[in-house]
Amino acid sequence: MKPQVTLYTRTGCCLCGDAKLVIASARRCADFDYAEIDIDSDPELARLYNHEVPVITINRRKAFKYQVDMNKFLKKLATSI
C-alpha cells in the first residue's frame, strides 16, 4: 500500500510553495498518494494548523511543519511503509 502524504496549506503562504516544490520533486523518486488541503476551508483545520502551515502528514501523522527537507522527507516516507 502506498503512503498517503497530505499537505495542509493556505493561500498566500510562501513556505507552502516551497513545500509543494519539495513534494513534487520527491514524487520523481518515490511512489505515494498526495492530497493538498487548504486549512481555511475548514474551521477545525484552521484552528489546528493556523500558525504551523505548511504541515505535511504521512499516513495521518504529522511529519513536518514550516519547512521540509527532501532527504528527510524521503527517509520518513520509506519508514512509513
Backbone torsions as a table, in degrees:
resi	resn	phi	psi	omega
1	MET	NA	135.2	-178.9
2	LYS	-75.7	144.7	174.7
3	PRO	-65.4	150.6	176.6
4	GLN	-105.2	118.4	177.3
5	VAL	-106.9	130.1	177.7
6	THR	-125.1	131.4	175.6
7	LEU	-107.4	118.6	174.2
8	TYR	-94.1	122.4	-169.1
9	THR	-138.4	-179.0	171.1
10	ARG	-155.4	156.9	179.3
11	THR	-62.5	137.8	176.5
12	GLY	83.7	7.2	-178.5
13	CYS	-92.8	109.5	-178.1
14	CYS	-70.5	-33.0	176.0
15	LEU	-65.5	-29.8	177.2
16	CYS	-65.2	-39.6	177.1
17	GLY	-61.3	-41.2	177.3
18	ASP	-63.1	-43.4	179.7
19	ALA	-62.7	-39.6	178.5
20	LYS	-61.3	-39.4	178.8
21	LEU	-65.3	-41.8	178.1
22	VAL	-63.2	-44.7	-179.6
23	ILE	-64.6	-41.2	178.2
24	ALA	-61.9	-41.0	177.7
25	SER	-66.2	-39.8	-179.8
26	ALA	-64.4	-29.3	-179.8
27	ARG	-66.2	-19.6	175.9
28	ARG	-76.8	-19.2	-176.3
29	CYS	-107.6	-22.5	-173.6
30	ALA	-142.4	152.3	-179.8
31	ASP	-101.8	120.1	178.3
32	PHE	-155.0	155.5	174.1
33	ASP	-82.6	147.0	-174.0
34	TYR	-135.2	136.3	174.5
35	ALA	-135.7	146.5	178.7
36	GLU	-124.1	128.2	-175.9
37	ILE	-128.5	126.9	175.4
38	ASP	-80.8	116.3	-175.5
39	ILE	-64.6	-23.9	-178.7
40	ASP	-75.8	-3.5	176.7
41	SER	-86.0	-6.7	-176.9
42	ASP	-142.8	117.3	-177.8
43	PRO	-56.1	-35.2	-179.9
44	GLU	-69.2	-41.7	176.8
45	LEU	-65.6	-39.8	177.5
46	ALA	-61.4	-39.6	178.2
47	ARG	-66.7	-42.6	-177.4
48	LEU	-69.0	-43.0	-168.8
49	TYR	-116.2	11.2	-172.3
50	ASN	-49.3	-45.0	-175.7
51	HIS	-104.0	14.0	-176.0
52	GLU	-118.2	-8.1	-173.7
53	VAL	-63.0	144.8	-1.6
54	PRO	-77.3	148.7	173.3
55	VAL	-119.1	132.6	178.0
56	ILE	-118.1	127.3	174.6
57	THR	-112.1	149.6	173.0
58	ILE	-122.8	118.6	-175.8
59	ASN	52.5	44.8	176.0
60	ARG	70.7	9.4	177.5
61	ARG	-109.6	130.9	-179.3
62	LYS	-62.3	123.1	-178.7
63	ALA	-110.1	-34.4	-177.8
64	PHE	-147.2	152.0	167.9
65	LYS	-142.2	152.1	-178.5
66	TYR	71.0	-62.7	-177.2
67	GLN	-136.4	155.1	178.4
68	VAL	-134.5	134.1	176.8
69	ASP	-97.9	132.6	-175.8
70	MET	-57.6	-48.6	-177.6
71	ASN	-64.9	-41.6	178.0
72	LYS	-66.0	-38.7	177.9
73	PHE	-61.1	-48.6	-178.7
74	LEU	-63.2	-37.3	177.1
75	LYS	-65.2	-45.9	179.4
76	LYS	-64.9	-36.9	178.5
77	LEU	-63.3	-44.3	-178.9
78	ALA	-64.5	-35.4	-179.5
79	THR	-82.4	-6.5	-178.0
80	SER	-87.9	-8.4	-175.6
81	ILE	-77.0	NA	NA
